[in-house]
Amino acid sequence: MIRILLLIIMLFGFSSKSIHATILVLVVTKNEIILAADSKLFGVGDLTKDDSNNHVIDKLINVNHLYYAFAGLTRNDDSSFSIPSLVHQVIEEHKNFQEIKGELPKYLEDYLKNHLSKLEIYNPSLYKELLIKLPGGTVILVGNEGMAPAAYFVEYKIISSGEVSLEWELL
Amino acid sequence: MTSVIPSGRCFWRAFGKVGFLDELNMTEREIEAQPVNFVKLVINQGIKKYPDEVGLPIKILRITKSSIEWVE
């Protein structure tokens, strides 16, 4: 029983304080795309270049020929729920920007629904808290697609029914 | 998520801890001309407003037809 409880805590160790602790800015002009991020490590950190001494983390992450960034409800404290890991996987499995653009929303929706349904069973109080706060998140991808700068972002939000709403745009 | 400039010279959007953005005052023309300065302005404003949650350094990536480079 204790093992099961520990597993549940590990699986759903969200920290609500860490839902919004990032600023990302995307600018698209005729000639260039600019993507910027702050670097403060807040709450959790499982990514690259984590320097716990000065609480700095690189929030613009390179995978193959693309860069991605994320903000909002994206991971829990022990990273058992991790949108960045999911995005990393999708980029590695689909090398082409157009393929990634097509597949990422499906992966995200399945992942979020699956996680929320587990959360509803194993941690109903946290599940209710999320439904009250209705948090969401954003994933941004940028790259150089066929010698043309390209940016893509997908936004998701937990809606009141406990389902997930997704919107995305390619620029 | 907040403001979008729907048409014209450029598109921009800020994500995350950006509830302060009404206080920014840059025109679309200025943003297009100085996008790097604009993103610095946005993030620096955020750091002032929410120092416990967002912070330096600001990392900036520029993508053009011929290159992907770190500006800072």
gemmi code that builds the backbone of each chain (N, CA, C; Angstrom):
import gemmi

chains = {
    "A": [
        ("MET", (0.828, -1.204, 0.000), (0.000, 0.000, 0.000), (0.870, 1.265, 0.000)),
        ("ILE", (1.902, 1.238, 0.859), (2.805, 2.393, 0.914), (3.490, 2.590, -0.428)),
        ("ARG", (3.876, 1.458, -1.046), (4.527, 1.565, -2.350), (3.583, 2.203, -3.370)),
        ("ILE", (2.313, 1.793, -3.306), (1.342, 2.357, -4.257), (1.187, 3.854, -4.037)),
        ("LEU", (1.103, 4.254, -2.760), (0.971, 5.687, -2.466), (2.178, 6.469, -2.960)),
        ("LEU", (3.371, 5.892, -2.724), (4.584, 6.567, -3.193), (4.580, 6.708, -4.702)),
        ("LEU", (4.130, 5.639, -5.371), (4.074, 5.667, -6.827), (3.120, 6.769, -7.303)),
        ("ILE", (1.980, 6.866, -6.619), (1.009, 7.892, -7.001), (1.590, 9.282, -6.804)),
        ("ILE", (2.275, 9.478, -5.678), (2.890, 10.791, -5.431), (3.933, 11.089, -6.502)),
        ("MET", (4.709, 10.048, -6.873), (5.725, 10.264, -7.907), (5.082, 10.570, -9.248)),
        ("LEU", (3.981, 9.860, -9.532), (3.347, 10.044, -10.833), (2.701, 11.403, -10.980)),
        ("PHE", (2.163, 11.926, -9.883), (1.353, 13.131, -10.014), (1.820, 14.233, -9.085)),
        ("GLY", (3.112, 14.366, -8.989), (3.657, 15.376, -8.092), (3.693, 16.762, -8.701)),
        ("PHE", (2.560, 17.216, -9.214), (2.506, 18.570, -9.753), (2.797, 19.587, -8.672)),
        ("SER", (3.402, 20.654, -9.073), (3.540, 21.785, -8.184), (2.800, 22.943, -8.835)),
        ("SER", (1.655, 23.325, -8.288), (0.848, 24.340, -8.953), (1.584, 25.671, -9.049)),
        ("LYS", (2.552, 25.896, -8.139), (3.295, 27.149, -8.190), (4.150, 27.251, -9.449)),
        ("SER", (4.478, 26.098, -10.049), (5.390, 26.136, -11.181), (4.680, 26.204, -12.527)),
        ("ILE", (3.361, 26.376, -12.532), (2.634, 26.345, -13.799), (3.035, 27.520, -14.693)),
        ("HIS", (3.131, 28.726, -14.127), (3.521, 29.871, -14.947), (4.762, 30.532, -14.364)),
        ("ALA", (5.914, 30.185, -14.864), (7.157, 30.773, -14.370), (8.151, 30.935, -15.500)),
        ("THR", (7.639, 31.281, -16.663), (8.488, 31.453, -17.833), (7.897, 32.565, -18.694)),
        ("ILE", (8.764, 33.320, -19.350), (8.301, 34.245, -20.383), (8.988, 33.878, -21.689)),
        ("LEU", (8.173, 33.655, -22.712), (8.681, 33.434, -24.060), (8.116, 34.533, -24.952)),
        ("VAL", (8.925, 35.024, -25.879), (8.441, 36.025, -26.834), (8.842, 35.581, -28.238)),
        ("LEU", (7.867, 35.569, -29.123), (8.087, 35.189, -30.519), (7.765, 36.390, -31.399)),
        ("VAL", (8.699, 36.756, -32.269), (8.459, 37.830, -33.249), (8.765, 37.272, -34.636)),
        ("VAL", (7.843, 37.474, -35.560), (8.039, 37.026, -36.938), (7.934, 38.237, -37.854)),
        ("THR", (8.999, 38.528, -38.586), (8.968, 39.612, -39.573), (9.196, 38.999, -40.957)),
        ("LYS", (9.250, 39.834, -41.960), (9.465, 39.322, -43.328), (10.789, 38.593, -43.448)),
        ("ASN", (11.780, 39.058, -42.717), (13.130, 38.545, -42.934), (13.653, 37.599, -41.869)),
        ("GLU", (13.019, 37.601, -40.717), (13.595, 36.801, -39.639), (12.553, 36.423, -38.592)),
        ("ILE", (12.943, 35.438, -37.809), (12.144, 35.038, -36.649), (13.021, 35.191, -35.420)),
        ("ILE", (12.468, 35.794, -34.397), (13.185, 35.930, -33.129), (12.390, 35.179, -32.063)),
        ("LEU", (13.086, 34.302, -31.348), (12.467, 33.613, -30.211), (13.347, 33.865, -28.989)),
        ("ALA", (12.719, 34.337, -27.915), (13.486, 34.686, -26.709), (12.830, 34.087, -25.476)),
        ("ALA", (13.659, 33.867, -24.461), (13.162, 33.310, -23.203), (13.972, 33.843, -22.042)),
        ("ASP", (13.336, 33.914, -20.890), (14.110, 34.154, -19.668), (14.801, 32.842, -19.294)),
        ("SER", (15.578, 32.846, -18.235), (16.358, 31.641, -17.910), (16.251, 31.210, -16.457)),
        ("LYS", (15.256, 31.695, -15.763), (15.200, 31.357, -14.335), (14.669, 29.934, -14.140)),
        ("LEU", (15.393, 29.187, -13.355), (14.930, 27.859, -12.976), (14.007, 28.008, -11.778)),
        ("PHE", (12.773, 27.585, -11.957), (11.793, 27.786, -10.892), (11.062, 26.479, -10.635)),
        ("GLY", (11.129, 25.995, -9.442), (10.333, 24.825, -9.056), (10.972, 23.508, -9.410)),
        ("VAL", (11.127, 23.251, -10.706), (11.645, 21.961, -11.134), (12.707, 22.174, -12.198)),
        ("GLY", (13.482, 21.158, -12.433), (14.462, 21.263, -13.494), (14.985, 19.910, -13.900)),
        ("ASP", (14.686, 19.515, -15.123), (15.176, 18.226, -15.574), (15.850, 18.351, -16.927)),
        ("LEU", (16.116, 19.571, -17.343), (16.579, 19.733, -18.711), (18.071, 20.012, -18.761)),
        ("THR", (18.508, 20.464, -19.900), (19.942, 20.629, -20.108), (20.471, 21.889, -19.430)),
        ("LYS", (21.753, 21.908, -19.190), (22.447, 23.087, -18.688), (21.855, 23.606, -17.377)),
        ("ASP", (21.347, 22.718, -16.593), (20.779, 23.111, -15.304), (21.922, 23.420, -14.334)),
        ("ASP", (21.971, 24.634, -13.894), (22.974, 25.011, -12.915), (22.252, 25.401, -11.630)),
        ("SER", (22.141, 24.458, -10.716), (21.328, 24.681, -9.525), (21.917, 25.743, -8.615)),
        ("ASN", (23.220, 26.021, -8.787), (23.835, 27.020, -7.917), (23.294, 28.419, -8.170)),
        ("ASN", (23.078, 28.746, -9.434), (22.533, 30.079, -9.698), (21.121, 30.032, -10.285)),
        ("HIS", (20.509, 28.863, -10.271), (19.113, 28.715, -10.668), (18.848, 29.209, -12.084)),
        ("VAL", (19.716, 28.802, -12.990), (19.567, 29.178, -14.398), (19.354, 27.915, -15.224)),
        ("ILE", (18.462, 28.013, -16.204), (18.228, 26.880, -17.081), (18.012, 27.399, -18.498)),
        ("ASP", (18.474, 26.625, -19.471), (18.292, 27.011, -20.866), (16.898, 26.587, -21.306)),
        ("LYS", (16.061, 27.559, -21.651), (14.671, 27.257, -22.003), (14.437, 27.179, -23.518)),
        ("LEU", (15.460, 27.449, -24.309), (15.375, 27.258, -25.768), (16.226, 26.035, -26.089)),
        ("ILE", (15.579, 24.974, -26.489), (16.245, 23.674, -26.544), (16.407, 23.206, -27.984)),
        ("ASN", (17.586, 22.736, -28.309), (17.900, 22.285, -29.660), (17.738, 20.768, -29.773)),
        ("VAL", (16.976, 20.349, -30.788), (16.911, 18.933, -31.144), (17.035, 18.848, -32.654)),
        ("ASN", (18.022, 18.118, -33.115), (18.301, 18.039, -34.554), (18.433, 19.449, -35.131)),
        ("HIS", (17.625, 19.784, -36.125), (17.746, 21.095, -36.762), (16.716, 22.095, -36.250)),
        ("LEU", (16.009, 21.736, -35.203), (14.957, 22.612, -34.677), (15.277, 23.063, -33.254)),
        ("TYR", (14.591, 24.126, -32.856), (14.621, 24.565, -31.461), (13.193, 24.593, -30.947)),
        ("TYR", (13.013, 24.246, -29.685), (11.679, 24.350, -29.108), (11.750, 24.996, -27.733)),
        ("ALA", (10.595, 25.519, -27.321), (10.462, 26.131, -26.001), (9.047, 25.854, -25.522)),
        ("PHE", (8.841, 26.007, -24.233), (7.527, 25.686, -23.679), (7.256, 26.565, -22.473)),
        ("ALA", (5.977, 26.763, -22.206), (5.579, 27.556, -21.037), (4.234, 27.040, -20.544)),
        ("GLY", (3.977, 27.273, -19.267), (2.686, 26.891, -18.714), (2.722, 25.540, -18.037)),
        ("LEU", (1.609, 24.830, -18.115), (1.498, 23.499, -17.509), (2.241, 22.509, -18.389)),
        ("THR", (3.487, 22.236, -18.064), (4.287, 21.407, -18.967), (4.939, 20.201, -18.302)),
        ("ARG", (5.089, 20.240, -16.998), (5.717, 19.086, -16.355), (5.468, 19.148, -14.852)),
        ("ASN", (5.632, 18.016, -14.205), (5.510, 18.011, -12.749), (6.898, 17.919, -12.117)),
        ("ASP", (6.926, 17.889, -10.806), (8.203, 18.038, -10.124), (9.216, 16.942, -10.437)),
        ("ASP", (8.746, 15.728, -10.651), (9.706, 14.647, -10.913), (9.749, 14.266, -12.392)),
        ("SER", (9.064, 15.073, -13.224), (9.085, 14.886, -14.679), (8.426, 13.591, -15.148)),
        ("SER", (7.626, 12.949, -14.306), (6.860, 11.807, -14.803), (5.782, 12.289, -15.771)),
        ("PHE", (5.349, 13.529, -15.599), (4.534, 14.205, -16.602), (5.434, 15.258, -17.232)),
        ("SER", (5.726, 15.124, -18.510), (6.702, 16.042, -19.112), (6.370, 16.302, -20.576)),
        ("ILE", (5.769, 17.441, -20.832), (5.520, 17.839, -22.220), (6.850, 18.012, -22.974)),
        ("PRO", (7.891, 18.603, -22.353), (9.162, 18.701, -23.079), (9.688, 17.355, -23.555)),
        ("SER", (9.580, 16.340, -22.717), (10.046, 15.014, -23.142), (9.229, 14.501, -24.321)),
        ("LEU", (7.929, 14.770, -24.280), (7.070, 14.350, -25.385), (7.467, 15.074, -26.676)),
        ("VAL", (7.671, 16.381, -26.588), (8.051, 17.163, -27.772), (9.381, 16.678, -28.325)),
        ("HIS", (10.313, 16.442, -27.424), (11.631, 15.928, -27.819), (11.470, 14.631, -28.630)),
        ("GLN", (10.619, 13.753, -28.115), (10.386, 12.471, -28.775), (9.767, 12.674, -30.162)),
        ("VAL", (8.770, 13.547, -30.244), (8.091, 13.780, -31.532), (9.075, 14.349, -32.556)),
        ("ILE", (9.931, 15.266, -32.123), (10.911, 15.847, -33.059), (11.881, 14.769, -33.535)),
        ("GLU", (12.318, 13.921, -32.628), (13.283, 12.895, -33.014), (12.669, 11.856, -33.949)),
        ("GLU", (11.378, 11.580, -33.766), (10.723, 10.560, -34.586), (10.256, 11.099, -35.938)),
        ("HIS", (10.095, 12.414, -36.035), (9.620, 13.010, -37.284), (10.592, 14.122, -37.671)),
        ("LYS", (11.498, 13.827, -38.551), (12.581, 14.767, -38.838), (12.106, 16.014, -39.577)),
        ("ASN", (11.028, 15.878, -40.322), (10.572, 16.975, -41.153), (9.642, 17.912, -40.385)),
        ("PHE", (9.840, 19.206, -40.545), (9.043, 20.203, -39.823), (7.550, 20.031, -40.096)),
        ("GLN", (7.203, 19.779, -41.338), (5.787, 19.625, -41.696), (5.176, 18.404, -41.002)),
        ("GLU", (5.929, 17.329, -40.938), (5.441, 16.131, -40.250), (5.214, 16.414, -38.764)),
        ("ILE", (6.180, 17.086, -38.173), (6.068, 17.406, -36.744), (4.843, 18.262, -36.496)),
        ("LYS", (4.669, 19.262, -37.361), (3.507, 20.153, -37.247), (2.199, 19.359, -37.290)),
        ("GLY", (2.160, 18.343, -38.142), (0.944, 17.544, -38.256), (0.722, 16.616, -37.074)),
        ("GLU", (1.815, 16.087, -36.538), (1.692, 15.045, -35.514), (1.629, 15.583, -34.089)),
        ("LEU", (2.305, 16.690, -33.832), (2.431, 17.149, -32.449), (1.086, 17.366, -31.741)),
        ("PRO", (0.107, 18.021, -32.366), (-1.173, 18.195, -31.666), (-1.822, 16.869, -31.254)),
        ("LYS", (-1.719, 15.863, -32.116), (-2.305, 14.554, -31.769), (-1.595, 13.947, -30.562)),
        ("TYR", (-0.280, 13.977, -30.600), (0.493, 13.444, -29.478), (0.152, 14.192, -28.184)),
        ("LEU", (0.095, 15.510, -28.289), (-0.185, 16.314, -27.095), (-1.570, 16.000, -26.531)),
        ("GLU", (-2.536, 15.930, -27.411), (-3.894, 15.687, -26.950), (-4.002, 14.325, -26.265)),
        ("ASP", (-3.443, 13.300, -26.898), (-3.482, 11.963, -26.304), (-2.772, 11.950, -24.948)),
        ("TYR", (-1.622, 12.592, -24.909), (-0.811, 12.599, -23.687), (-1.543, 13.294, -22.545)),
        ("LEU", (-2.113, 14.450, -22.846), (-2.803, 15.210, -21.799), (-4.066, 14.486, -21.329)),
        ("LYS", (-4.826, 13.951, -22.275), (-6.052, 13.234, -21.887), (-5.718, 12.014, -21.045)),
        ("ASN", (-4.710, 11.291, -21.467), (-4.296, 10.102, -20.730), (-3.865, 10.469, -19.309)),
        ("HIS", (-3.098, 11.546, -19.204), (-2.608, 11.950, -17.895), (-3.738, 12.453, -17.005)),
        ("LEU", (-4.628, 13.225, -17.598), (-5.746, 13.764, -16.808), (-6.661, 12.654, -16.317)),
        ("SER", (-6.887, 11.650, -17.155), (-7.771, 10.564, -16.729), (-7.152, 9.792, -15.570)),
        ("LYS", (-5.824, 9.619, -15.590), (-5.152, 8.957, -14.459), (-5.214, 9.834, -13.217)),
        ("LEU", (-5.018, 11.109, -13.434), (-5.034, 12.040, -12.306), (-6.400, 12.062, -11.625)),
        ("GLU", (-7.446, 11.987, -12.421), (-8.802, 12.006, -11.879), (-9.021, 10.821, -10.939)),
        ("ILE", (-8.412, 9.684, -11.266), (-8.576, 8.480, -10.437), (-7.670, 8.527, -9.205)),
        ("TYR", (-6.392, 8.859, -9.422), (-5.414, 8.700, -8.347), (-5.235, 9.924, -7.459)),
        ("ASN", (-5.596, 11.082, -7.983), (-5.452, 12.286, -7.162), (-6.607, 13.249, -7.474)),
        ("PRO", (-7.828, 12.880, -7.052), (-8.996, 13.695, -7.419), (-8.941, 15.124, -6.901)),
        ("SER", (-8.288, 15.341, -5.751), (-8.233, 16.716, -5.235), (-7.374, 17.606, -6.137)),
        ("LEU", (-6.245, 17.069, -6.590), (-5.411, 17.844, -7.507), (-6.121, 18.028, -8.847)),
        ("TYR", (-6.815, 16.980, -9.267), (-7.582, 17.063, -10.514), (-8.604, 18.195, -10.433)),
        ("LYS", (-9.315, 18.266, -9.291), (-10.303, 19.336, -9.125), (-9.621, 20.699, -9.104)),
        ("GLU", (-8.452, 20.752, -8.464), (-7.719, 22.021, -8.409), (-7.355, 22.497, -9.817)),
        ("LEU", (-6.919, 21.547, -10.650), (-6.573, 21.915, -12.025), (-7.804, 22.406, -12.781)),
        ("LEU", (-8.944, 21.781, -12.516), (-10.163, 22.200, -13.219), (-10.619, 23.581, -12.766)),
        ("ILE", (-10.323, 23.932, -11.528), (-10.667, 25.279, -11.053), (-9.730, 26.307, -11.692)),
        ("LYS", (-8.443, 25.975, -11.719), (-7.465, 26.924, -12.278), (-7.449, 26.933, -13.795)),
        ("LEU", (-7.909, 25.848, -14.393), (-7.942, 25.706, -15.845), (-6.622, 26.133, -16.509)),
        ("PRO", (-5.545, 25.532, -16.109), (-4.259, 25.942, -16.679), (-4.101, 25.468, -18.123)),
        ("GLY", (-3.174, 26.054, -18.781), (-2.843, 25.641, -20.141), (-1.355, 25.749, -20.354)),
        ("GLY", (-0.969, 25.514, -21.566), (0.455, 25.609, -21.863), (0.682, 25.885, -23.333)),
        ("THR", (1.940, 26.099, -23.655), (2.330, 26.419, -25.032), (3.625, 25.701, -25.375)),
        ("VAL", (3.682, 25.201, -26.597), (4.942, 24.686, -27.137), (5.232, 25.461, -28.421)),
        ("ILE", (6.446, 25.973, -28.548), (6.850, 26.716, -29.744), (8.000, 25.975, -30.412)),
        ("LEU", (7.904, 25.841, -31.736), (9.000, 25.269, -32.523), (9.464, 26.303, -33.531)),
        ("VAL", (10.763, 26.432, -33.692), (11.291, 27.289, -34.751), (12.412, 26.541, -35.462)),
        ("GLY", (12.597, 26.896, -36.719), (13.661, 26.257, -37.478), (13.794, 26.888, -38.842)),
        ("ASN", (14.617, 26.267, -39.640), (14.862, 26.763, -40.980), (14.394, 25.682, -41.939)),
        ("GLU", (13.163, 25.812, -42.407), (12.524, 24.758, -43.202), (12.716, 25.050, -44.676)),
        ("GLY", (13.590, 24.294, -45.340), (13.822, 24.521, -46.767), (14.316, 25.920, -47.055)),
        ("MET", (15.275, 26.359, -46.292), (15.869, 27.694, -46.437), (14.876, 28.822, -46.164)),
        ("ALA", (13.837, 28.541, -45.439), (12.897, 29.591, -45.043), (12.671, 29.480, -43.551)),
        ("PRO", (12.823, 30.583, -42.815), (12.554, 30.515, -41.381), (11.094, 30.172, -41.123)),
        ("ALA", (10.869, 29.275, -40.181), (9.502, 28.846, -39.880), (9.297, 28.798, -38.366)),
        ("ALA", (8.105, 29.168, -37.960), (7.754, 29.084, -36.538), (6.388, 28.420, -36.423)),
        ("TYR", (6.247, 27.665, -35.380), (5.004, 26.939, -35.163), (4.743, 26.921, -33.678)),
        ("PHE", (3.519, 27.205, -33.290), (3.223, 27.029, -31.870), (1.882, 26.342, -31.690)),
        ("VAL", (1.786, 25.590, -30.630), (0.540, 24.930, -30.274), (0.224, 25.316, -28.835)),
        ("GLU", (-1.010, 25.678, -28.604), (-1.465, 26.053, -27.265), (-2.539, 25.057, -26.831)),
        ("TYR", (-2.494, 24.688, -25.595), (-3.495, 23.759, -25.083), (-4.036, 24.292, -23.771)),
        ("LYS", (-5.226, 23.857, -23.454), (-5.868, 24.343, -22.240), (-6.794, 23.266, -21.714)),
        ("ILE", (-6.774, 23.086, -20.411), (-7.739, 22.180, -19.797), (-9.050, 22.942, -19.691)),
        ("ILE", (-10.098, 22.374, -20.243), (-11.392, 23.050, -20.183), (-12.246, 22.417, -19.092)),
        ("SER", (-13.376, 22.995, -18.806), (-14.108, 22.646, -17.584), (-14.552, 21.195, -17.538)),
        ("SER", (-14.749, 20.580, -18.668), (-15.200, 19.188, -18.649), (-14.072, 18.231, -18.292)),
        ("GLY", (-12.860, 18.751, -18.205), (-11.717, 17.880, -17.969), (-11.067, 17.445, -19.267)),
        ("GLU", (-11.645, 17.865, -20.382), (-11.042, 17.568, -21.674), (-9.955, 18.605, -21.973)),
        ("VAL", (-9.361, 18.471, -23.127), (-8.258, 19.348, -23.499), (-8.600, 20.066, -24.790)),
        ("SER", (-8.415, 21.367, -24.794), (-8.625, 22.153, -26.003), (-7.269, 22.511, -26.599)),
        ("LEU", (-7.136, 22.342, -27.894), (-5.851, 22.623, -28.546), (-6.033, 23.610, -29.694)),
        ("GLU", (-5.115, 24.542, -29.791), (-5.085, 25.449, -30.936), (-3.654, 25.503, -31.434)),
        ("TRP", (-3.478, 25.612, -32.731), (-2.112, 25.701, -33.221), (-2.046, 26.579, -34.469)),
        ("GLU", (-0.852, 27.027, -34.740), (-0.674, 27.968, -35.836), (0.737, 27.838, -36.397)),
        ("LEU", (0.844, 27.883, -37.706), (2.153, 27.893, -38.365), (2.351, 29.260, -38.991)),
        ("LEU", (3.510, 29.834, -38.770), (3.754, 31.194, -39.238), (4.786, 31.194, -40.357)),
    ],
    "B": [
        ("MET", (-0.919, 33.799, -22.620), (-0.987, 34.242, -24.002), (-1.610, 35.617, -24.032)),
        ("THR", (-1.088, 36.449, -24.945), (-1.673, 37.787, -25.022), (-1.607, 38.315, -26.450)),
        ("SER", (-1.413, 39.594, -26.576), (-1.714, 40.324, -27.807), (-1.120, 39.736, -29.079)),
        ("VAL", (-1.878, 39.853, -30.144), (-1.409, 39.499, -31.469), (-1.614, 40.706, -32.366)),
        ("ILE", (-0.617, 41.016, -33.160), (-0.829, 42.036, -34.190), (-1.327, 41.286, -35.422)),
        ("PRO", (-2.567, 41.443, -35.797), (-3.178, 40.550, -36.761), (-2.718, 40.728, -38.198)),
        ("SER", (-2.242, 41.896, -38.561), (-1.881, 42.088, -39.959), (-0.766, 43.124, -40.030)),
        ("GLY", (-0.198, 43.226, -41.216), (0.784, 44.282, -41.418), (2.210, 43.808, -41.340)),
        ("ARG", (3.028, 44.544, -40.627), (4.468, 44.395, -40.737), (5.010, 43.146, -40.070)),
        ("CYS", (4.465, 42.771, -38.945), (5.026, 41.628, -38.239), (3.983, 41.011, -37.306)),
        ("PHE", (4.340, 39.826, -36.873), (3.505, 39.114, -35.898), (4.322, 38.967, -34.632)),
        ("TRP", (3.706, 39.170, -33.493), (4.406, 38.827, -32.256), (3.402, 38.309, -31.236)),
        ("ARG", (3.918, 37.486, -30.363), (3.099, 37.014, -29.255), (4.017, 36.648, -28.093)),
        ("ALA", (3.536, 36.921, -26.898), (4.287, 36.535, -25.704), (3.490, 35.469, -24.963)),
        ("PHE", (4.205, 34.546, -24.336), (3.574, 33.397, -23.687), (4.079, 33.276, -22.256)),
        ("GLY", (3.245, 32.692, -21.421), (3.670, 32.412, -20.058), (3.250, 33.506, -19.096)),
        ("LYS", (4.228, 33.963, -18.302), (3.956, 34.920, -17.224), (3.921, 36.334, -17.799)),
        ("VAL", (2.850, 36.677, -18.491), (2.853, 37.916, -19.278), (1.652, 38.819, -18.973)),
        ("GLY", (1.178, 38.766, -17.754), (0.031, 39.586, -17.383), (0.302, 41.077, -17.329)),
        ("PHE", (1.554, 41.485, -17.537), (1.964, 42.892, -17.424), (1.977, 43.602, -18.762)),
        ("LEU", (1.632, 42.924, -19.846), (1.973, 43.448, -21.167), (1.216, 44.697, -21.582)),
        ("ASP", (0.145, 45.025, -20.917), (-0.560, 46.251, -21.262), (0.323, 47.478, -21.050)),
        ("GLU", (1.371, 47.306, -20.227), (2.224, 48.447, -19.912), (3.262, 48.734, -21.005)),
        ("LEU", (3.388, 47.846, -21.988), (4.383, 48.057, -23.032), (3.912, 49.103, -24.034)),
        ("ASN", (4.870, 49.820, -24.589), (4.495, 50.875, -25.510), (5.473, 50.918, -26.680)),
        ("MET", (5.288, 49.993, -27.627), (6.102, 50.008, -28.849), (5.169, 49.844, -30.032)),
        ("THR", (5.434, 50.564, -31.095), (4.582, 50.451, -32.271), (4.996, 49.237, -33.093)),
        ("GLU", (4.111, 48.849, -33.994), (4.399, 47.731, -34.875), (5.651, 48.010, -35.714)),
        ("ARG", (5.783, 49.245, -36.162), (6.942, 49.630, -36.961), (8.235, 49.485, -36.143)),
        ("GLU", (8.170, 49.889, -34.892), (9.353, 49.778, -34.030), (9.698, 48.318, -33.754)),
        ("ILE", (8.670, 47.498, -33.552), (8.918, 46.075, -33.298), (9.570, 45.425, -34.510)),
        ("GLU", (9.067, 45.741, -35.692), (9.643, 45.167, -36.906), (11.095, 45.608, -37.093)),
        ("ALA", (11.353, 46.869, -36.801), (12.699, 47.410, -37.003), (13.688, 46.890, -35.960)),
        ("GLN", (13.207, 46.659, -34.749), (14.107, 46.268, -33.663), (13.516, 45.111, -32.853)),
        ("PRO", (13.339, 43.964, -33.496), (12.697, 42.844, -32.793), (13.488, 42.362, -31.576)),
        ("VAL", (14.812, 42.438, -31.671), (15.623, 41.985, -30.534), (15.425, 42.907, -29.340)),
        ("ASN", (15.424, 44.201, -29.596), (15.173, 45.143, -28.503), (13.785, 44.941, -27.904)),
        ("PHE", (12.842, 44.620, -28.775), (11.486, 44.401, -28.298), (11.401, 43.201, -27.363)),
        ("VAL", (11.990, 42.068, -27.750), (11.887, 40.888, -26.885), (12.617, 41.125, -25.559)),
        ("LYS", (13.725, 41.875, -25.631), (14.437, 42.215, -24.383), (13.554, 43.075, -23.478)),
        ("LEU", (12.881, 44.035, -24.096), (12.012, 44.919, -23.320), (10.910, 44.119, -22.622)),
        ("VAL", (10.281, 43.213, -23.366), (9.189, 42.418, -22.793), (9.701, 41.594, -21.612)),
        ("ILE", (10.799, 40.886, -21.830), (11.271, 39.978, -20.778), (11.820, 40.770, -19.587)),
        ("ASN", (12.511, 41.862, -19.855), (12.997, 42.681, -18.730), (11.845, 43.235, -17.895)),
        ("GLN", (10.771, 43.628, -18.565), (9.590, 44.100, -17.825), (9.043, 42.976, -16.949)),
        ("GLY", (9.017, 41.772, -17.518), (8.525, 40.626, -16.760), (9.393, 40.308, -15.556)),
        ("ILE", (10.694, 40.442, -15.739), (11.618, 40.175, -14.626), (11.406, 41.189, -13.503)),
        ("LYS", (11.166, 42.451, -13.893), (10.896, 43.467, -12.866), (9.601, 43.159, -12.116)),
        ("LYS", (8.619, 42.689, -12.868), (7.295, 42.454, -12.284), (7.261, 41.165, -11.448)),
        ("TYR", (7.928, 40.136, -11.936), (7.875, 38.823, -11.275), (9.291, 38.302, -11.008)),
        ("PRO", (10.058, 38.991, -10.185), (11.474, 38.596, -10.001), (11.661, 37.220, -9.362)),
        ("ASP", (10.654, 36.752, -8.657), (10.792, 35.441, -8.031), (10.586, 34.298, -9.019)),
        ("GLU", (9.961, 34.604, -10.142), (9.577, 33.529, -11.050), (10.283, 33.544, -12.402)),
        ("VAL", (10.682, 34.721, -12.864), (11.424, 34.797, -14.126), (12.705, 35.595, -13.895)),
        ("GLY", (13.730, 35.293, -14.702), (14.998, 35.966, -14.429), (15.992, 35.890, -15.567)),
        ("LEU", (17.058, 36.644, -15.411), (18.154, 36.685, -16.382), (18.950, 35.383, -16.337)),
        ("PRO", (19.727, 35.097, -17.376), (19.904, 35.877, -18.599), (18.778, 35.663, -19.604)),
        ("ILE", (18.634, 36.610, -20.511), (17.677, 36.465, -21.613), (18.395, 35.760, -22.762)),
        ("LYS", (17.811, 34.661, -23.221), (18.398, 33.942, -24.365), (17.580, 34.278, -25.612)),
        ("ILE", (18.276, 34.623, -26.686), (17.594, 35.069, -27.908), (18.138, 34.315, -29.113)),
        ("LEU", (17.224, 33.748, -29.884), (17.582, 32.984, -31.072), (17.054, 33.721, -32.299)),
        ("ARG", (17.919, 33.882, -33.318), (17.484, 34.531, -34.565), (17.564, 33.521, -35.703)),
        ("ILE", (16.452, 33.378, -36.439), (16.416, 32.460, -37.582), (16.176, 33.285, -38.844)),
        ("THR", (17.091, 33.166, -39.800), (16.916, 33.825, -41.095), (16.951, 32.755, -42.186)),
        ("LYS", (16.884, 33.182, -43.438), (16.936, 32.218, -44.538), (18.229, 31.419, -44.517)),
        ("SER", (19.299, 32.060, -44.111), (20.606, 31.413, -44.239), (21.208, 30.929, -42.928)),
        ("SER", (20.591, 31.269, -41.809), (21.262, 30.887, -40.558), (20.311, 30.803, -39.371)),
        ("ILE", (20.763, 30.055, -38.384), (20.138, 30.066, -37.060), (21.251, 30.430, -36.091)),
        ("GLU", (21.088, 31.524, -35.373), (22.192, 31.970, -34.514), (21.681, 32.519, -33.185)),
        ("TRP", (22.540, 32.410, -32.197), (22.247, 33.018, -30.906), (22.611, 34.487, -30.960)),
        ("VAL", (21.654, 35.321, -30.630), (21.952, 36.746, -30.543), (22.574, 37.025, -29.187)),
        ("GLU", (22.039, 36.361, -28.174), (22.589, 36.483, -26.817), (22.412, 35.164, -26.112)),
    ],
}
model = gemmi.Model(1)
for chain_id, residues in chains.items():
    chain = gemmi.Chain(chain_id)
    for i, (resn, *xyz) in enumerate(residues, 1):
        res = gemmi.Residue()
        res.name, res.seqid = resn, gemmi.SeqId(i, " ")
        for name, pos in zip(("N", "CA", "C"), xyz):
            atom = gemmi.Atom()
            atom.name, atom.element = name, gemmi.Element(name[0])
            atom.pos, atom.b_iso = gemmi.Position(*pos), 0.0
            res.add_atom(atom)
        chain.add_residue(res)
    model.add_chain(chain)
structure = gemmi.Structure()
structure.add_model(model)
structure.setup_entities()
